């Protein structure tokens, strides 16, 4: 009996491609090309991360007619590379958790070669990289959020300072108690701290206002979309801008609602083995968009006469019949 050989093989999707392992000071690159005999060739190089180094790498890739590359990076180190190559090559940013290397072969060069091999056979799933305009909005809204959190922190510090000076500004229940609440042990030591804190509060308020004004200008062309988001219970003008800055003005990058929820870390994890479902903890522990939607949800359930509040309380709103 003749045994038929299994000739199944993984399809080659990108004959010419490149894999980049990006770090703060060094980039390891593996370029896969096809020679005259149709054989694959590997060329491995290392580059610095200064702009002139990235331009040299770009020229190297363009000379070899590389149409696509995949890069693995942590933090923000991928952004300078993306700035130089955007518009010239298709760029796939991959999550390190999705491309675990073979145990015992953990080197930068090995990672870049492994990455290029996976890309060549179409086995990589890229992270969502919004257009440049949306990325700029995202940076502004996240900076505004940072300032807002710092502002709230300094306000809490002021409250704590008053408490240490025997001033209980939040304990009065009636206006006649105001006089008693502000009688305290306020000295120059407290006054010195308070002046500095109030200056920081004023500074943060000014920066928040400037960012909001700039966001109003940049998003003026999508005001109709923002207004429609603003109509949803729990969403105001700022949160609408934050939502759009995270996912863009369309949802073309997400194939379904489930994909969007999974990307934001708002659905249970899928971990099943031998018919037994293990922990449902999501792999996305922290995500700015997840934080925004959780805050929006809490605001929505607190809005009176809204569907979300009624759903939380366990009853349905009955429309009024005239």
N, C-alpha and C positions, 0 to 999 in steps of 0.2 A: 504494500500500500504506500503510495507516494503521498507524503505530507506537504500540503501547500504552505509556502512561506508567507508570513504576514508582512506585507510591504506597506502597511499603514505608516504614515509619517505626518508630522505636524506641518501644516501649510506655511509657507513663507509669505508673509504679508508685506514686509518692507525689506527688499533686498539690500538697499543702502540705508543705513541708519546709524545713530550714534547714541551712546549711553554716557551720562555725566554723573559723577559722584562729587557733589559740591560741598565744600567746607569753607571756613572763614578765610583761610589764606591759600588754599590750593584746590584745584579742580583736576580730577582724573577723568580722562576721556578715552573711550574706546569706539573707534569708527569701523564699521563693517562695510566693505565694498565688494564688488564682483570684478574679478580680473578677466582677461581676454578669453580664458578657457572656461569661464563660467563658474570658477571656484571662488568661494568666499575668502576674503582676506581681512585680517584684523590688524589695525594700526592703533597703538596705544600711546598717548601723550599726556603730559601734565602741564598745566598752565597756572599762572598766578591769578589773583582776583582783582588786580587793578584794571582800570578801564582799557589801558593800552594792551594788557594781556588778553582781555576778552575780545578786543578787536582782532588780535592775531588769531585767536581761536575761531572767530567768525570767518575770517578769510580762509582758514584751513578747511572749514566745513563747506564753504561755498565753492572752493576750488575742486572739492571732491563731489560736488553736486549732491550733497546730503539734504534730503527734503524734510526729514523728521528726526527729532531727538527726544530722549526721555532723560529726565534728571531727578535724582533723589537728593533731597536737602532737608535740613532741619532749620527752624527759625526763619529768618528773612534772607539767608545767604543766597537763595535762588533768585531773588529779585534783581540784583545787578546783571546777572546772566540773562534774565528775561528781558530787561531793558534793552540790551544790545541786540538780541536775536529776534525780538518780536517783529513780526511782519516779514521776516526772511525765511523762517523755517516753522514748521508745525512743532509746537512744544508741548510735551506731556509731562506734567509734574506729578510724581507718584509718591504715595505714602509708603514710608519705610516698612510699615507693618504688612503691606501687601506683597513685598518682594524679598522675603527672608532668604538669605543666601544659604548655600550648602554649608553645614557645620564644618568648622576646621579650615575654611577658606575665606576668612574675614579680613580682607585687605581692601584699600581704596581702589586699586587697580582691578582686583577681583570683582568688586562690586560693580564697577563700570562695565566690565565685560559681561557679567551676569545680567545687568540691566539691558545692555545692547542686545543680548541674545533673546531675552524675553520680548523686547520691542520688535525684533525681527520677525517673530512668529505671532505677533499681535496678541500677546498674553498680558498686556498691561492695561490698567484702568486709571485714567488720569484724574487728578483733582480738578475741581471747578476753578478756573481762572477767568474772572469777569473781564470785560473790556476795560481799557485804560481809564475811560471816563468814570466808570462805576468804581474802579479801584481808588480813584481820587476821592470820590464821595465817601467810600468806606473809610479811608484814612481820616477824613474830617469828622465823620460821625463817631468813630471810635475815640478820637482825640477829645471830642466834646463830652463823650461819656466819661473819660478819665478825669477831665476838669470838673464835671458835675459830681463825681464821686469824691474828689478832693474837696470841693466846696462843701459838701455835706459833712465830710470829716472835720473840717475847720469849724463848722457851726456846732458840731458836737463838742469840740474842744472849748469853744466859748461857753457853752452850757456848763461844762465841767469846771471851767475856771470860776464861773459865778457860784457854783456850789461850794468850791473851796473857800470862797470869800463870804460865805453865809448868805448869799443872795439866791432866793428860790423863785425864779421868774416863771416857772411852769407849775407852781403849786397853788397859785391863787385861783379860787373858784368864783369870786365876785370882785367887782371893780374896787370895792372899799378895802379889799385886802392888798391892793397894789402897793400902798404906802408901806405896809408891814413887810411885804416880800422883798422890797428893794433896800431895806435897812440891813446892812451887813457889815462885814469886816474888810472893806475894800481899801487896799493900800497902794502905794506906788509900785510895789512889786507886781500886783495884779494889773494895774493900769498899763505898765510897760508891756506885759504879755498881751493884753487885750488890743492895744494899738497895733502890734505886729499881726495878730490874727485878723483883725478887721481889714488891714491892708491886703492880706492874702485873699480874703473873701471878696474884696472889691476887684482885685486883679482877675480872679477866676471868673467872676460875673462878667467882666468886660470881654474876656477871651471867649466865653460861651456865647455872648451876644454877637461877637464878630463872626464866629464860625456859623452861627445860625443865619446871619445875614448873607454870608457867602454861599451857604447851602441853598438858600432861597433863590439866589441868582443862578447858580449852576443847574438847579432842577426846575427852572421856570418852564422849560419846554415840556415837562411831564406833570404839569400842575393838575391836569384832569385825573391822572392816575393817583396822585397823592390825595386829592380831594375824595376820591372814591374809597381809598384806604381809611381816610379820616372819618368816614361815616360809620365804620365798623366799631362797635362798642369796645372800649379799652385802648383804641389806637388814637393818638393825637397827632399833631403836625410833626413833632420831632420823631416820634416812634415810626411814623410813616416814612420819613426820610431815612431812618436807620434801616428799616426793612428793605427798601428799594436799594440802598447802598450795599446790602449784603447779597441779594439775589438778582439784582438788575431789574430792568423794566419788562423783561419777558421771562418765561420759564422754559425756554426752548432747550436749555441744557439738562433739564430733568425730565425723564421719560414719563413719570407719573407722580402722583402725590406722595406715594410711598417712598420713592427715591428721594424726594425733597425732605421728607420727615427723617429718613435714615441719615442723610447728609448732615442734618442739623442735630442729630442725636436725640430725636424726640420719639423714637419708637424702640421697643425692646430688642435686645440682641438676639441673634439666631444661632443658638449653640445646641445642637442635638447630636447624640451619638448612640448607636445601637438601640434606636427607638426610644431613648430616654432624653427628655429635655433637661438640659442643665441650666445654669444661671442665665437669666434673661437680661443681664446687665449690658447696657450698650457700650460699645468700644469708644464712643465719642463722649469723653468725660466733660469737657468744657468747650463750648462753642459760642462765639458772640451772638450769632443768630438765635441760638437756643435760649440764651439769657434774655434777649429782647422779647421773644415770644412768651416766655414764662411770665415776665413782667406785664405784658399785654393781657395775658390770660387772667392774672390776678386782678388787674384793673377792670376787666370785662365782667367778672363775677361779682364785683362790688357795685356795678352800675345798676341803679334801680330800674325796675320795669324792663329789663333786658332779658333776652332769651337765655343768655349764659348764666345769669343769676338765678333765673327760674329753674334751669337745668341742675344747677348746683344744689338748690334747695329741695329738688325732687318733685316739682310740680310744673305743670305747663301753664303758659299764659293763655287766657281765654279772651279772644277778641271781643270788644264791646259791640253789641248789636243795638242799633237805633230802632 
